[in-house]
Amino acid sequence: MSLAVAHPPGPDARTRILDATEAIIRARGVAGLTLEAAAKEAGVSKGGLLYHFAGKETLLHALLGRMAEWMRQDFAATVERQPEGPGRIARAMLDWGFGAAPGVVDERCDRAAAVFLACFHHDPALLDPARAVVAEIRAAIATDGLPPGHGQVIMAATDGLFMARIFNLYTPSPAELGAMHATLARLLETSP
């Protein structure tokens, strides 16, 4: 009888390659990304990388597709935690933008920011999958049962906080964040 402990399998090669690509982009930007560097970081041969991704563009496209799908799923999960009724999408946007746990939004913003900025600099069309998710959220907010502009203001405010963070324009204090959150939440209270 073997007493060996079964360990869950590690990420597959494709996932390791995408994780490695993200790490390289976060550390050095797209200019620092080579197929050789991504393969080495992922622990695969260059041929192994090319088996999954035909080149740098394919790799970047897959990375943005993965991030867009994560955005879609994460936002959908945030919506599911909201009570039914008018303003459900806007409440989710408020929670998604401000976060329930300190530091969680910061890590998510930092990961997305590095990838978005680097890929935008390389080829703005690479952001199309993320743009599609944002368009879906905007469409949902438009039919959320709130007075015109209420949900859009919440989305614009949370987007603005994201931009302030990724461009290091300013860092709101906890008191400022609390006041902004409360102000935006009042828009939901005045809705039907």
Salt bridges, closest charged atoms under 4 A:
ASP19 OD1 - ARG66 NH1 2.72
GLU22 OE1 - ARG66 NH2 3.37
GLU22 OE2 - ARG111 NE 2.60
GLU36 OE2 - LYS46 NZ 2.74
GLU57 OE2 - HIS122 NE2 2.51
GLU69 OE1 - ARG72 NH1 2.89
ASP74 OD2 - ARG108 NH1 3.32
GLU80 OE1 - ARG88 NH2 3.86
GLU84 OE2 - ARG88 NH1 3.08
ASP106 OD1 - ARG165 NH1 3.92
GLU107 OE2 - ARG26 NH1 3.70
ASP110 OD2 - ARG165 NH2 2.89
ASP128 OD1 - ARG131 NH1 2.79
GLU136 OE2 - ARG72 NH2 2.72
